Amino acid sequence: MSSETNSYKFASILAIIASSLAAGAFLLAWPASNHFFQFAPNYDGYVQPRDIGTLIDNVQKSVLTVSCEVTKKDSWLGTAWVIDPQISQEEIQGSALVTNYHVIEECLSGKGTVKVKPFEGEFERVQILKTDKRNDLALLELSENLEILGLSEYSPWPGYWVMSLGSAAGFEGSVAIGNVLNVLFDEVLITNNISEGNSGGPLVDNEGNVVGIVSWGMDYKKEQYSGAKGLDTLCVRIIKCSYSYDSEPTWFNYED
């Protein structure tokens, strides 16, 4: 047998070994890569986003500080976020903003002035289009066009990763990360730290879609959770929905 033939055989053996190693490496790597996609945010609401910084930056573009000023000494701060004006029940030329009713309540009937401030922007006056006291919601109109936050197509579930953004205690651009504690008829209970000024802000999932409207915080010396209004409550008076929603369960006793 010639040395040339031996060389060919040796090269063939090396090729077989290399192919086997490559196949083995692929099989070992496949479960991990499959796990990477299987548990991506768009498949699993329980996981945190892979790039939280980018998510925060994107959502902040649609979050505003709300100011209700009756006098220089009497004023209230809250948060608002931009919703698609096409699904509102009003004709809006600029941006449609959602906030809590109690944030702008003292300014109703011309008693005060409501202004909003985009993140790192300037305060601008807005028009109050619609209010829903029972569900603690309000719809505002801003002449400027801002980026819209999408609404989640899925209901949140206990354990889901969620983030709230707003002006906690007046600190613009505040972020609180937590998870869904539980879901009630029209509210989402969350572990995020909520302060005065957060009211009306968006509660978003790991893809940046809104799953609720931050509405209240508890006394953390007694309870370790806060609350957000569920998206269904928007269907009562704020946005157009393709289904009918009853906002008054029989076991709740709402005030008019």
N, C-alpha and C positions, 0 to 999 in steps of 0.2 A: 504494500500500500504506500502510495507516495505521500510525501510531506504535505503536498498541496491538498490532497484529499482529506488528510487529518485536520488541516486548517479549516476547511469548509465545515467538517463535522463539529469542530470546536466552536466555530462561530454560530452554527445552528443551535447547539446546546445553550450557548450564552443568550441567544435570542429567545429561546423557550423559557429560560429562567427569568429573563427580564419581563417577558409577557406575563408570566405567572405572578411575579412580584407586583406588577402594575395592576393586574386584575384584583389581587388581594388588597392592595391599597385602596382601590376604588370601592370594593365591597365594605372595607372598614370605614371609609369616609362617607359612604352613602347614607347610613342611618343618621349620622350627625347632621349632614346637609339637609336631609329630609326633615329632621327635627327642627332645623332652622326655619324652614318655610312653613311647616305645619303649625308652629307656634308663633308665627308672625302676627302683629296686631290685627290684621284684617281677618285672621282666623280665630283669634283667641282674645277675648276682652279682659282676661285676667292678667295679662302680661304688661309690663311697662314698655313704652316705645323705645326703640333702639337709639333714637337721637332726641332726647328730651329737649335739648337746647333749641334745635330747629323747630320742634313742635311749639315751644313757648313763643319763639319769634314770630311764627306764622299766625298763631292765635291772637297775639297782642295787637296785630294790625287791625283787628276787628273789635277790640275792647276799648271802652271809653269811660272816663270818670263823669259822673252826673252830679250837678250842683243845683239844689233848690234853695234859692235865697229869698226870704221874705223881707228881712231887714239885715243890716250889717252884722247884727248880733245873733239873729235867728236864721240859721241855714242848715241844710242837711246834705250829706254826701252819700253817693251810692255808685253803682256801676251799671253800664249798659253794654249791649253787644249788637252787632249788625246781623239782621235776618234778611232773607231774600224778599224784597218788596213785592215780587210777583205772587207770593202766597199770602200776602196780607189782605185784609178786607178793605183797604183804602187805596186810593190812587196816589202814589208817591213818586215824586220826580227825583229825589236824592236817595238818601239812605234811610231804611226803616230800622229803628232801634227798639229793643226790648229791655225793660227794666222792671223793678218792683213798684207796685202802686204806692206803698208806704214811703218810698224815696221821694216822690214828687207830690204827695198828698197835700202838704201845706201850701203848695204853689198853685193849686187848682182854683178855678173861678177868678183868675187874675190877681190872686193874693200875693203872688211872687213870680220870680223869673227862673225858668229852668234852662240851664246851659250844660253842654257836654264838652269834654276835652279828650281828643284822641291821645294815645300814648305819646308823650314828649311833644304834644302839640299845644294849641291855644284853645281857650274856652270860646264856644260859639253858642248862640241862642238856638233853641229848638222849639218845635211846635208839638203840643200834646194832641195826639190824634184820637186815642181811645184808651179807656181805663176799664179795669175789671177788679173791683175792690174785693169781691168774694174770693178770687184766686190770687189776689195780690200781684197783679200784672198791669203793665201799661205799655202803650206803643207810641213812640216818638218819631218825629221826622227831622232829619238833618239835611240841609241843602247840598252838602258835599257828598260825593260818592265814595264810599269806603268798601273794602273787601268784605265779602259776605262769609259768615260761618255756616257750614252745612249742618243739617239736623241728622242725627243718627237714625238709621232705618230699623234699629233693633232696640228693644227695651233693655235697660241696664239690669244687671243681676247681682245678687249679693257676692261680694268678693271682687267685682270688676275694678280695674285701675281707673281712677278719675282724677282730674285736675281742675281747680278753680282759679280764676284770674280776676283781678280787680284792684280796687283802691282800699285795701284793708287799713282801717283806722286813718285813712287819708294818704297812705303811702302808695302812690301810683305804681302800677306794674307789679303788684304783689302776686305771688304764686303759692298755692298750697296744694300738696299732693297727698292723696289718700286712697281709700277704696269705698265701694258701696257697702254699707252695713246691712241695709235691708231696703225693700221697696214696699210702700204702702199704696193705697188706692190712687192718690194723686201726688204723692211725695216720694222723694228719694232720700233716704237717710245715709249720711256720709261721715267718714272719719276725718275729713279735711278740717284744718283749723280755720274757722270763719270768724271775722271781726266786723264791727260796724264799718260800713263803707264797701263791704263785699256784696251787699244786697243788690240783686238784679243782675249780677255777673253770670257768665256762662260756666256750666259744669261740663267739661268735655271728656271724651274717652281717649284711648291711646292712639286714635287716628285724627284727633282734633275736631271730631263732630260733637255737637251739643247733645247732651242727654238730659239736661235739666237746667233750671234757673235758680241759682243760689238765693235763698230767701231768709234764712234765719240761723242763728247759732245758739248753742246751749250754754248754761253756766258750767264750765268745765270742771268746777269743783264737785259737781253733782253728776253730770252726764258727760260722756266722751264722744258725742256725735253732734252733727248739725243737719240742716235740711235744705233740700232744693225742690222746687216745684217740678213735677213731671211734664214732659212735652205735651201730653194730652190736654193739660189745662189751657194751653195756648189756643186750642180748637174752639173754646167757648166763645171768645170775642176777638181774639187777636189775629189769628190766621185762618185761612180756608182749609178745611180738611175734607177728605172724601168720605168721612163717616161721622155719625152722630156721637157726641160724648156728653155724658151726664156728669156734671161737676159736683153734684151734691149727694154723696152716699147717705143712707138713712141713719147711720150711726154718728154722723157729724152734725154739730149744731152751729151753723154759720150765722154771723150777723149780716144784716142787709148792707 
